[in-house]
């Protein structure tokens, strides 16, 4: 039982947390873009969808990096990756994953 996260896991977790927040905010902007585009025929945020797609790809990479380092199963990794496509869910998963990974460092189960 280790008492602290390894530096590689800690940096992977930090990257994941940052990307989860960025993708969560980005997804809310994407929802606004869709509402503006289809509801109001306003294309002022049309440029955002491509940027969000790139950011989501970085999120998927950060999930895979963390998942491989902490030895998650493939279904768990896919589940966390899919959290980035549901508005607000990436924020929930960011907290859940952070508690789980940080809790495993001290041997306590995630809440």
N, C-alpha and C positions, 0 to 999 in steps of 0.2 A: 504494500500500500504506500503510494508516494504521497508526499505532503504538498507538492507544488507541481504545476503544469510544466512540461518540458518547454523550452524556448520555442521550438518549432510548432508545438500545439498552441501555445499562447499566441504566437503571431498569426497562425491560421485562424484561430478564434477571433482575433481582433479584425482581420480582413473580412471574415464572415459577418461579424456584427456591423461593420461599416457598410458593407454591400447590402445587407438586409434592410437597413434604414434607407439607404439611397434608393433601392429598388421599390421599397414601400412608398416613399414619397413620389418616385417616378411613376408608379402605377396609378397613384391618385391624379397626377397630372395627365396621364393617358386617359383616364376616365373622363376628366374635364375636356380633353381634346375630342373624344368621341361624342360627348354631349353637345359641345359647341358645333362640331362638324355636322352631325346628323340632326340635332334638334334645332339649331339656329342658323344652319348654312354658313357657319363662320369657320374659316380655315386658319385662324391666327395661331393655332398650336399644331398645325399639321406636321411640322418639322419634328415634333417631339417623338413620334412613334419609332423612327429609326434609332434615335438616341436611346430610347428606352429598351429597344431590342438589344443593343450593344451592352447596355448596363445589365440587362437580365443575363446575358451570356457570361459576363464577369461574375455575377452572383452564382450562377451554376458552377463555374470553375471554383469559386471560393467554397461552395458547399462540398464539392468533390474533394478538394484539397483537405478540408477539415475532416470529412467523412473517412477518407483513407487513413489519415493520421490517427484517428480515434477508433478505427476499425468498426465503423457502422456497417450494417448489412446494406445491400443494394436497394431493397425496398425502402429502407429508412432514408437513404440518401435521396432517392427519387421523391419521396414524400416531402422532405425539406425543400427540395428544388421546386416542387409544385406549389409550395407555400408562397412563392414569389409571383404567382399569377392570380391570386385572390386578394382584392383590396383589403388592407389592414392585417391580413394573416401573416405577412412577413414580419411585422412588428411582434406579433404573438410568438411566432416560432423563434425569433431572435432571442427573446427572453427565455423561452423554454430550453433552447439549445445551450445558451450560455450557462444557465443554472445546472443543466445536466453535465456539461463538460467540466465546469469549474467544480461541481460537486464530486465528480469522479476523482479529482485530484486529492481530495481529502477523504475519499472513501464513503461519502454520504450519498444516498440515493437522491435523484432529482425530485423536486416537489411536484 
